Amino acid sequence: QVQLVESGGGLVQAGGSLRLSCAASGSTFSRYAMGWFRQAPEKEREFVAAVTWSYSTGYADSVKGRFTISRDNAKNTVYLQMNSLKPEDTAVYYCAAADDGDTVVAHPTSYNYWGQGTQVTVSS
């Protein structure tokens, strides 16, 4: 079992940047696929980005070209660099880990472990 803790959320003006971090505790972090999801009020949780154990990445169309997911296995940490933020990016952002880490997946049901979430608010 892996424990996930997100950090780095906050308030930012439109066009600004934030870097989210997800620190994981676990003996085999490097073999997990890691994903970021977000959930705005009264909306479904949606896929944002994911990275496999072999460093393949995938992104939702809404964030391509603006967000970058990366992982540092030596630090047991996954990051989400968010640039050119828009008010519609406002949501609680969740880090997730999947036991089968060899493919990028966009469905929350594919993930086994979840962090507590961190709030990102983008003002216009």
C-alpha positions, 0 to 999 in steps of 0.5 A: 500500500502506498500513501500519497500527500499532495502539496503546492496548491493555492491562489494564482491569477490567470496566466500564472503558474503553480507546481503541485507535488505528490509525495509517496511512501512505498517500497515500489514507487517506481513501478506505479503509474501516477496520475493527476485528476481534478474535481470542480464543485458540482462536476465529475472528477476528471483526468488531467495527466499521468506518467507510467513507471517507464516515464511515458506521459499522457494529458487531457486535451484541455491541459495539453501544452500548458501542464507537464507531469513528471516524476522523480523516483529517487524522491518518491515524488510526482509533479504537475507543473501548471502554466498559463492557468485559466479560471476553468482550471480551478478545482481540487487536484488529486494525486493517484497511483495505479498498481499496474504502472506500464500504461497511461490510463485516464479512468479513475477506476484504474487507480488504487490509491489516492491523496487527500487533494489540494485546492487550486484557485485561479482568479481572472 
